[in-house]
Amino acid sequence: MAGVDLYQDSLAKRRPLSPHLQIYRPMLTMMMSIAHRITGAALYAGTLLLAWYLIALASGPEAFETASWFLRSFIGQLILLGFSWALFHHFLGGLRHMVWDAGYGFAHPMREYLALATLIGGLLLTAIVWCIAYFVL
């Protein structure tokens, strides 16, 4: 017993290896979780864009015309489209997490359905809002 170092050998064997993509197969819920984090970060940039627009509106006609010109441009429209999708996707992802926090939707088919509903719902709500903006307003 005197020559055995139980602490060093057992500690090295008990340490878990970090999981990585070679171990885990990407799943829809995993991708939606990553997308939820990305859209949350994108909402910060979109909120800065909205603040710029509102500050330009309060600053006078020249500043407002510059902001309006940018937002009406092709790049501005793409940014607004991405911002509106990020807003709806993040909102629906938050609702999905609220369902999970209540203790529901953890079973295999239901969690996949919720993730798919988040993806399709975000795209559908974005399309509806943009169709209303272009055809009704």
Solvent accessible surface area in square Angstrom, and as a share of the most:
residue,aa,sasa,rsa
1,M,195,0.87
2,A,111,0.86
3,G,80,0.76
4,V,92,0.53
5,D,78,0.41
6,L,116,0.57
7,Y,144,0.55
8,Q,108,0.48
9,D,85,0.44
10,S,46,0.30
11,L,47,0.23
12,A,73,0.56
13,K,169,0.72
14,R,162,0.59
15,R,153,0.56
16,P,123,0.77
17,L,159,0.79
18,S,92,0.59
19,P,83,0.52
20,H,89,0.40
21,L,130,0.64
22,Q,167,0.74
23,I,105,0.53
24,Y,116,0.44
25,R,184,0.67
26,P,78,0.49
27,M,74,0.33
28,L,53,0.26
29,T,17,0.10
30,M,55,0.24
31,M,78,0.35
32,M,13,0.06
33,S,35,0.23
34,I,79,0.40
35,A,20,0.16
36,H,34,0.15
37,R,176,0.64
38,I,110,0.56
39,T,2,0.01
40,G,15,0.14
41,A,65,0.50
42,A,43,0.33
43,L,28,0.14
44,Y,169,0.64
45,A,65,0.50
46,G,5,0.04
47,T,76,0.44
48,L,129,0.64
49,L,28,0.14
50,L,91,0.45
51,A,39,0.30
52,W,99,0.35
53,Y,64,0.24
54,L,93,0.46
55,I,112,0.57
56,A,4,0.03
57,L,99,0.49
58,A,92,0.71
59,S,74,0.48
60,G,20,0.19
61,P,106,0.67
62,E,133,0.60
63,A,39,0.31
64,F,62,0.26
65,E,92,0.41
66,T,80,0.47
67,A,0,0.00
68,S,10,0.06
69,W,162,0.57
70,F,57,0.24
71,L,19,0.10
72,R,151,0.55
73,S,31,0.20
74,F,152,0.63
75,I,99,0.50
76,G,0,0.00
77,Q,46,0.20
78,L,88,0.44
79,I,75,0.38
80,L,53,0.26
81,L,73,0.36
82,G,36,0.35
83,F,43,0.18
84,S,16,0.10
85,W,69,0.24
86,A,2,0.02
87,L,84,0.42
88,F,41,0.17
89,H,1,0.00
90,H,50,0.22
91,F,116,0.48
92,L,33,0.17
93,G,1,0.01
94,G,27,0.26
95,L,71,0.35
96,R,7,0.03
97,H,65,0.29
98,M,126,0.56
99,V,58,0.33
100,W,43,0.15
101,D,123,0.64
102,A,65,0.51
103,G,50,0.48
104,Y,148,0.56
105,G,13,0.12
106,F,116,0.48
107,A,65,0.50
108,H,118,0.52
109,P,70,0.44
110,M,94,0.42
111,R,69,0.25
112,E,40,0.18
113,Y,136,0.52
114,L,35,0.18
115,A,0,0.00
116,L,76,0.38
117,A,58,0.45
118,T,4,0.02
119,L,53,0.27
120,I,93,0.47
121,G,17,0.16
122,G,0,0.00
123,L,98,0.49
124,L,104,0.52
125,L,60,0.30
126,T,9,0.05
127,A,51,0.39
128,I,81,0.41
129,V,65,0.37
130,W,47,0.16
131,C,65,0.39
132,I,83,0.42
133,A,46,0.36
134,Y,134,0.51
135,F,167,0.70
136,V,111,0.64
137,L,167,0.83
